[in-house]
Amino acid sequence: MRTRVDEGGEEGALASLTPREREVLALRAGGRTNNAIAREIVVTSGAVEKHVSSIGKLGLPASTDDHRRVLAVLVFLRAGG
């Protein structure tokens, strides 16, 4: 199964995210919780969860062995985030 990361590289995969989704991912990469992110960007924690769930756009495969949110942060960091 090819993923968006495989097909377009990590920068290409990140380009599929909105600016707000990338901002939330950057804050997540900084170790922030959903509540801390919500306070920083002045939205509800539910809105942050919605943005976090957008990592599906990255095409990361579902797995019982891997945590997709951590993988998304790694994609972000490797792309120079």
Long-range contacts (C-beta under 8 A, 24 or more apart in sequence): 1-61, 2-59, 3-58, 3-59, 3-60, 3-61, 4-57, 4-58, 4-59, 5-58, 5-59, 5-60, 5-75, 6-59, 7-59, 9-79, 10-75, 10-76, 10-78, 10-79, 11-79, 11-80, 13-57, 13-58, 13-59, 13-75, 13-79, 14-58, 14-75, 14-76, 14-79, 14-81, 16-57, 16-58, 17-54, 17-57, 17-58, 18-54, 20-51, 21-51, 21-54, 21-57, 22-76, 22-81, 24-48, 24-51, 24-52, 25-52, 25-55, 25-72, 25-73, 25-76, 25-81, 26-76, 26-81, 28-52, 28-69, 28-72, 28-73, 29-73, 29-76, 29-77, 29-81
